[in-house]
Amino acid sequence: MSSNEPLAWEDEQTDLAVEGLVPSRIPSTHPLHQPRSLTARERERYRRMAQRSREQSRRAAAGELDSLHEVNVPTLDTRDLMPRLEPSGLRALSLYSGGGGLDVAFERAGLEHVASYEILDHAASTLARNRPEWEVHGGADGDVHGVQWRDWRGKVDVLHGGPPCQPFSNAGRQQGHLDPRDCWPATVKAIRAIQPVAFVAENVPALASTKFAQYVREVITEPLERSRPRYYVHRVVLEARSFGVPQVRKRVVFIGFRSKKAYDAFCAPAPTHAWNNPESDLPPTMGVREALGLPQVDEYPDGLAPTVRSGLTGPRYTTSICNSTSAAKSWATLGLWPNGVAATREAASAFPTDSGAFRLSVADVALIQGFPPTWIWPTAVYQAVGQIGNAVPPPLGWAVAKSVTEALALA
Ligand SMILES: C[S@@+](CC[C@H](N)C(=O)[O-])C[C@H]1O[C@@H](n2cnc3c(N)ncnc32)[C@H](O)[C@@H]1O
């Protein structure tokens, strides 16, 4: 059977809802993950997809497949979206550093990096590999719950971080403070102990929804407004596309200042780029195909990539960056394949997809998230794409860091 031939299940129209659900026999790789309920037929379908993918992967490695596409040469250089700024003299401490999205953003905005704290060893190793001179606390040593934050008082000007978003994300169960991964109380504790002149804390936009309004008030803003010294807190919602990143990605950012003058001087980052707006004077945000250096063809009209998803807290190790049917449709419309991300552009080119869509590589996913092309991903592919999917797009983080620096300079 050729790999492009449809499988029997693809033609079946059986109503799966009337079939019984069967539990997964494969244990989840994440302790807090609750497996999806699937029917026996759905499980069989996924099993056969995985089997076919493994066989294709083996044939690609053996050089048995014809390459469908040349190795792509990107058009977008993300460094142009976040030019290196002069050192400001401000010292930055990073919590929940992941693979370094915010860290590299603040570095390019001219802040001196003093240390990173990250619980995942593999993410910490990405930071250490890229910046051997940085102080990186990883694993148990990087767990924010076990740090004597007072020791950092007087040594840090800006604290930044993105506490885990799973407790609030639309893609999860949105249990807020009932989710043991909720790290906002630990973040507030760190800010109160260190007393930086400013802090930046990022999260999913759902945290700005009415569902979590009381949570935000009681856990984040009020404790900081009542602390000594008190913090004055802005909240802004930003879109990656407004900073030249070819992806649909919205984030809420809390920005707090110890001085009222700096709070008043702060201006939310203005867009640097415009997506699909010929009226705008700003440079256009590239479509994702153009950014990746792929041909513009009628079959696949260019557009923004859907939100890149991290599979790190999912049920098993995955090299997919897509976790919904609607996103899968958007990726398909763009002619891009969001599953089975390859380690390198060369490996992606040697491993054609069944559908003829372009197979992404780790470097491509990093570009779609706005990382500089020089940032290295030294870990397994599933870890690398998981770290990338968790990250703040550096050009967006850079714009925030620049606004904070400007406000502090005026105060
Ligand atoms: C949303 S990601 C942050 C991404 C990062 N800001 C970036 O731009 O690349 C959250 C990170 O928090 C880490 N994390 C979760 N619990 C933690 C804890 N208790 N202490 C330190 N890091 C933790 C996760 O491993 C994950 O890498």
The ligand as an SDF file (V2000), in Angstrom:
LIG
                    3D

 27 29  0  0  0  0  0  0  0  0999 V2000
    5.1040   29.6940   30.2750 C   0  0  0  0  0  0  0  0  0  0  0  0
    6.6330   28.9030   30.5770 S   0  0  0  0  0  0  0  0  0  0  0  0
    7.7130   30.3000   30.5920 C   0  0  0  0  0  0  0  0  0  0  0  0
    8.4010   30.5540   29.3040 C   0  0  0  0  0  0  0  0  0  0  0  0
    9.4490   31.6470   29.3370 C   0  0  0  0  0  0  0  0  0  0  0  0
    8.9910   32.8390   29.9810 N   0  0  0  0  0  0  0  0  0  0  0  0
    9.8850   31.9920   27.9290 C   0  0  0  0  0  0  0  0  0  0  0  0
    9.5880   33.0970   27.4600 O   0  0  0  0  0  0  0  0  0  0  0  0
   10.5240   31.1450   27.2720 O   0  0  0  0  0  0  0  0  0  0  0  0
    6.5760   28.4810   32.2610 C   0  0  0  0  0  0  0  0  0  0  0  0
    7.8110   27.7820   32.7640 C   0  0  0  0  0  0  0  0  0  0  0  0
    7.7240   27.6540   34.1670 O   0  0  0  0  0  0  0  0  0  0  0  0
    8.3970   26.4750   34.5300 C   0  0  0  0  0  0  0  0  0  0  0  0
    7.9840   26.1360   35.9000 N   0  0  0  0  0  0  0  0  0  0  0  0
    6.8430   25.5230   36.2900 C   0  0  0  0  0  0  0  0  0  0  0  0
    6.8130   25.3990   37.6260 N   0  0  0  0  0  0  0  0  0  0  0  0
    7.9650   25.9530   38.1000 C   0  0  0  0  0  0  0  0  0  0  0  0
    8.5230   26.1280   39.4000 C   0  0  0  0  0  0  0  0  0  0  0  0
    7.8600   25.7010   40.4760 N   0  0  0  0  0  0  0  0  0  0  0  0
    9.7100   26.7340   39.5190 N   0  0  0  0  0  0  0  0  0  0  0  0
   10.3930   27.1730   38.4040 C   0  0  0  0  0  0  0  0  0  0  0  0
    9.9190   27.0060   37.1510 N   0  0  0  0  0  0  0  0  0  0  0  0
    8.7180   26.4180   36.9940 C   0  0  0  0  0  0  0  0  0  0  0  0
    7.9560   25.4990   33.4660 C   0  0  0  0  0  0  0  0  0  0  0  0
    8.8320   24.3960   33.3860 O   0  0  0  0  0  0  0  0  0  0  0  0
    7.9860   26.3750   32.2130 C   0  0  0  0  0  0  0  0  0  0  0  0
    9.2160   26.2810   31.5520 O   0  0  0  0  0  0  0  0  0  0  0  0
  1  2  1  0
  2  3  1  0
  2 10  1  0
  3  4  1  0
  4  5  1  0
  5  6  1  0
  5  7  1  0
  7  8  2  0
  7  9  1  0
 10 11  1  0
 11 12  1  0
 11 26  1  0
 12 13  1  0
 13 14  1  0
 13 24  1  0
 14 15  1  0
 14 23  1  0
 15 16  2  0
 16 17  1  0
 17 18  1  0
 17 23  2  0
 18 19  1  0
 18 20  2  0
 20 21  1  0
 21 22  2  0
 22 23  1  0
 24 25  1  0
 24 26  1  0
 26 27  1  0
M  CHG  2   2   1   9  -1
M  END
$$$$
